[in-house]
């Protein structure tokens, strides 16, 4: 709830090297994720802006808190681990990622339509790192 009420890293990131839009057509959540990735593929900064339900805002806030300082490949590993956790997939990633505080989002598994809210920012992360200009969607 704290991340929904007081999102971290909210706003446009000037001079972002990567960005992606995320859209959840079912409930109307829309966001844009901004990343500053250096030449060594380390994420130096991450922010987001947009509007959505408390779950999508909290997830985006937790995402930005988590990925700053990670390599792009580690951020993708977190994408895989978080989306698997939210989908209820019990198979572990080979890298054994500990999602820590992100596990708080797992409660949405009981509400399948809300899983899309929680994963929206994570799909935008994957698109941004791949520099895919197509809006990320939960569909």
Buried (B, 14 or more C-beta within 10 A) or exposed (E): EEBBEEBBBBEEBEEBBBBBBBBBEEBEBBBBBBBBBEEEEBBEBBBBBBEBBEBBBBBBBBBBBBBBEBBBEBBBBBBBBBBBBBEEEEEEBEEEBEBEEBEBBBEBBEEEEBBBBBBBBBBBBBBBBBEEEEBBBBE
